[in-house]
Amino acid sequence: MGCLVSTPQDSVGNRRRPGSIGEVSVYVPGFRMPKPVDFSLPLGDQLPKNLMESLSALRTRVVVMAGQEAPTVSRTRRKSATQHGGSTLADLHQALQDYLPVLLGLVKDGSQLQHNVQFAWMNQEDEAEETAISNAWYEVLSVLHLMAMLSLSQANLLLLPRTSCDGYQPKVSEENRRASVDIFLKAAGYLDCAVRHVLPQFPTSLREDLPVDLAEGVLRALCLQALGQGVDIQLGMAIDSAKATLAVKRRLACEMVKYWQQAQDNIMNLPLANGWGEKHRLFIKWKYVEAKAAAYYYHGLILDEGNTEKSHGMAVAALQAADEYFKESKRSCEAFNAASPLSRNPPLWGTIKYLSEKIPKDTSSKVRINRDLYSHEKIMETAPTLPDFSLALKPDEFQLPPVFPSWNEDNVGGGQASSNHLKGERR
């Protein structure tokens, strides 16, 4: 059902371990790298020459381009192309899209060809440096994961503030913010497809042996991370809009809390390792706490609009919770940036820039006023429960593409019957 080989980590392994990844708005836990594969030996007598050459050329293109791209993505780039004119994120993404329909021929109609080729990829979050599995669904899963990571990397580049033409503080344009939300939904779509349509193709025993990079919990956490960051951008745009009400902002902030909480629940007990994995866990913890600071802040402002002592007391408790969570988020941010590989925050912008100015100021003001008006007993000492809103942002509906037409020709041994017949001939 698929031979598995895991190469344990060693001190002189080939896994990329950058010392620093620069500025991070969107965390990407490294790029899993494909290792070269020779299709001719396991498939040479079963596929037409043109299809064999196409499969080999497309994957080789991915291997070469990924090797060029990964060193530059491990460090923050503000340009769309590499320094020496190499591949771009978009080029590698296109190469994967071109490869996928041809690759899917190996699993067409339950073909036994899916077990003939051993595919090897270098891991980032798993203890094992690389994992090789003789199952084409493993290759499909790895391709979707890499497509999602490329999308998150693209979003990170869009969300790094740039110095504006007017010479004021660096900022992220509205165009880039809107584009990033679309990219987050696309990344979530790839990961959602991986969880719902690709992982079920693996027998239970093999699913348990997948590297932690591809574990269901990690894939779900990355999907929820993309959605959570998408809502964060939406909240930032609502803050900038004169038309957005406090109720709208509170709802977005509360939804953001749920996305990050679910992401943390999915990743909490997984054996993440090798720096990238632990840093991933710290990033989700940081963003979860930061989201709670935003949610309690807006919840407190709405409660303070009430006309009763109880509502004012609850408002004070909510704002105090916001202030505490904000302080905790700064500590969590420092822990994330200090974890290997090192990173740093870009200049403050968007939601967090606004909240960093408003939470300490408004909390201090509201607490002082309400403590002057009401006795200590009238003020709640525990934060009120946040309202529960249904999650509005959903992943894009990504579907695996149709199999490359050449696989449908009569002389291709890709179907179940043909594969069994060829298998019999080899005996």
N, C-alpha and C positions, 0 to 999 in steps of 0.2 A: 504493500500500500504506500510505498515511498520510503526509500532508504534515507536515513538521516545521519549526517556527520557534523559534529560540532567541534570546532577547534578551540581549545581552552586559551584563555588570555595568558600571554607571556610577556616578559620584560622587553623583548625586542620585536614585538608584533608590528604589523603594518597598519593597525587602526590609527586613524587620525586623531591626535589629541592636541588641539591648539591650546596655547597658553591663555589666549584671550580671544573673545568673539566681539569685542567692541560694544557699540551702543545697541541696546535691545528694547524694542517696543513690543515685538512679538517673538516669543521664544520658540526656537526650532531645535529639537533635541538631536542635532547631528544629521548627517546624510548617510543612510545605509548604502554601501557601494557594491555594485554588481561585479563579480569576478568573471573573467573570460570563460566561454564555453565553446567546446568543439562539437557542433551538431553532426558532423559527418560520420563519426564512429557509431553513435547510437541510432541514427536515423538514416544513414546513407543509402541503405537498400530499400527504404520504405517510402521515400518522398521523391518526387521529380526534382531534377537538378535545379530548375529555376526557383522552385519553392524553397528548397534547401538554401540556396544562395541568398534569397530574400530574407529568410529567417535569420541567417547568420550575419548578413550585412546590417540589418536593422538593430540587432542586439549589440554588435560590435560598435556601432555608432553610439548607442546609449552608454556602453562601457567607457569609450574614449571621452565623450562629452562630460559624463559624470566625473571622470578623473580630472578633467580640466576645471570643472565648475566648483567641486567641493572645497578645494583650498581657498577659493575666493569667498565662498559663502560662509566659511567658518570665521571669517573676519567681516565686519560690517563694510558694505560697499554702498556708495551713494551714486554710483553710475550704473547704467544698465548693462554694460559690457565689461569684460575683463581688461586689465591693463594692456595686454598684448593682442587684443582683438579676438580672443577666444570665444567660446560659446557663451550665450546668455541663458538666464533662467528660462526665458520663453523658448529658446532653441531646444534646450534639453527637454522641456515639457512637451514640445512638438514631437521630438524624437520618440518619447515614450508613447504618445498617442498614435504615432505611425506603427510602432512595434506591436501594440496591444492586439489589434485585429488579426495579425498574422500569428502571434503567440496563441491566441484562443483556439486556433485550429488544432492544437495538441490536446485540447480537452473536449473537442467537438463530439457530441453524442456519446459521451462517456468513453472516448477512445482510450485504448490501453497505451497509446503513444505517450500519454501524460506521465507515465512512470519510466520512460526510457532515458530521459535526460536528467542528469544531476545538475541542479542550479545552485550556485554558491553566491552568497552575499555577506559582506562584512557588516557586523552589527555595531550599534553605538550604545544602547542602554543595557545590553545583556552581558553577563560575565564572559560568555564564549565570544571570542574575537570574530569568528565567522561561523555561519551555519549553511551546510549544503544538504539539499533534500531532493530526492528523485521524484518530484511531483510538480507538474507544470502549474498547478493551482498555487503553489508556493511562489512561483515566479509572478503570477498574476497579482497575488496579494502584495508582493514586494514592489511591483510596478505602481499599484494604486497608492501604497504608502509613500513612495518617492514623489509621485505627482502631488500628493497633499503637502508634503514637506516643501516642495518647490513653491507651491501656492502660498504657504505661510511665510516663506522667505521673501517672496515678492511683496506680500503685505507689509512685512517689516521694513523693507526699503521705502515703500510709499509713506510709512508712518514715522519716519525719522525727520524731525523738523529741519527746515532749510531757512537760511537767512533770506528774508524778503527783500524785494527791490527797494522798498522804502527805508531800508536800513534798520527797521525795528527788530524786536526779538524774533529768533527763529520760530517758524510756525509750520503747520501742516495745512496745505490748501484744502478747501472744501471738496474740490475735484478728487484729490487723492483719498480723502476720507470716504467719499461715496464709492470710489473704485475699490477701496480696501474691503468694504462690507460685501461687495459682490464676490471678491476673492475669498473671503472667509467662508461664505456660503458654498462656494465651489469646492474648497478644501474639505469642508464638512461633508459634502456630497460624496467625494471620493471615499472618505473614511466610513461613511454610513453604508455605502455600497459594499465595502470590504467586509463589514460586520454582518450585514444582512444577506449578502449573496455569495460571498467568496468563502468566508470561514465555514459555513455549513457544508461545503464540499469536502472538508477534511474529516477523516475518521477521528473519533475522540482521542485515540492514542496519539495521533500525529499532532492534533491541535495542542495537546499538552506539552509536546516537545518543541513547539515553535519558539524562536527567541522571544524574550520579553518585549522587544521592540514591536512585535506583531501580535502580542497577546491581546485578547479581546478588551481587557480593561484599559490598556494603553490606547488602543484605537478609539474606544469610546471616549476616553478622557481628552484625546486630541480633538475629536469631533466637537465635544462640549466646549473645549477651550476656544476653538474657532468661533463658535456661536456666542460664547461669552464676550469675546473681544469685539465681535460684530455689534453686540448690544452696547458695549462701552463706547464705541464710536457713535452710535445712534444717540446715546445720552449726551455725549459731548456736543453734538449738533443741536440737540434740544436745548441745552444750556445756552447756546449762542442764538437761539431763536426767540424773538420777543413773543411769538404766538404760543409757544409751548407752556402749558400750565404746570403748576407744582405736581398735580396729580399724574400728569404724563411722565414727568421726570421721576417721581417716586415709583411708578410702575416699571419703568425701564431699569431703575436701580435694583428693585426687588427681583425682577427677572434675571438680572445679571448675577445676583447672589445664588439663585437656584442653579444656573448653569455651572458656576464655579464649584458649588457644593457637590453637585453630581459628578463633576470632573474629579474632585478630590476623593469622593467615595470610590470611584472606579480605580484610582491609581494607588490608594493608600497602602494596601497590603501586598503590592507586587514587589518582587525582588529587583528593583531598579539598581543599576550599578554603573561603574566606570565614569563617574563624574557627570556625564550627560544626564543619566537617569536621576541621580540625587538632585541635580540642579532643576530638572523638570518638576520634581515633587515640590521643591522650594518655590518655583515660579507659580504653581497652582495655589499653594498655600498663601503666597503674597497677594495674588489677585482676588482670592476668595475674601481675605480680610479687608482688602481695599474696597471691594464691592459692598461689604457689610457697612463700612463707614459711610458710603454714599447713600445706601438705603435708609439707614437710621437717621441720617441728616435730613433727607427729604420727608421722611415719616414724622420727624420731630417738628419740622416747619408746618406741616399740615395739622398736626395735633394742636399746635400753638394757636391755630386760628379758631379753635373751639372757645366756647364762652363759659366753661365750667372749670372749677378748681381741679377736678380730676383730669381734664384734658390738658391743662397747663402743667400739672405734675407729670403726666405721661410724656409731655413734650420735653420737659427738662431731662427726664430719664433717657429718652431716645437720643437727645443731643449729646448727653454725657457719654452714652454708648458710642455714638459716632466719633466723638473725640478720642475715646480710648482705642477704638478700632483703627482710627487714623494713625495714632501713635504706634500701635502694633504693626500696622502695614509698613511704616517706615523702617521698623526693625526687621521685618520680614524681607523687605526690599534689600536692605544691607546684607542680610544673610545670603540671599540669592546672588547678588553681585559678587560676593566674596567667595562663593563656591566655584570650584574648578569646572570648566574653564571660566576665567574671570570675565566679568562684563561690567558695563556701566550704564547709567540712565542717560537718555538723551535729555536736552533741555525740557523743562516741564511745559506741557501744553494740554489742551483739551480738558477732559473731565477732572483729572488729578490736579491740574494747575488751578482750576476754579475751586475745587474742594480744599486744597492746601491753604488757600486764602480765606475761605468762608467758614470752614468748620471751627477752627480755633476761635475766630472772632465772634461768630454767632452763638457758639456754645457758651462762651464766657459771658456775653451780654444777656442771653435768655436765662441762664442759670442765676445770675445776679439779680435780675429783675424779679423772677419768680420766687426766689428765696426771700426777697424783701417783702413780697406780697403775701406769701403763704408760710405757714409753720412747717417745720421739718417733717412733721408727720403727714402733711398733705402731699408731699413730693414722693413719688414712687422711687424706691431705691434699686429696683431692677428694671431693665429695659423692657418695654412692651413688645409683644410679639409682632413681627412684621406681617403685613397683609400678604396673602397667598394669591398670586396671579398665575394664570396659565401661561405657558411659554409660547410666544408668538413667532420667534425666529426659528425657521426650520432649514435643514440642509437642502441644497439643490438636489433635484431628482436626477442623479447620475446613473445611467445604465451602461453595462458593458456593451461595447460596440458589436455589430454583426461580424461574424467570422470573415476573414479575407476571402474573396470569391474563389481564388485558385484552389482552396481546400475542398470545394464542392465538385471538382473534376473527378471523373471516374477512376483515373489512375493514381489517386491519392489514397494511401492506406490509413486514412484518419478515422474512419468509422469503427464501431465496435466489431461488426462482422469482418471487415477487411483486416483489422488488427489481429483478430483471432486467427484468420486465415494465414496471415503472414507469420504469425507466431508459430503456427503449425509447420509452415515451410522451413523455418529455422531449425525446428527439431529434426 
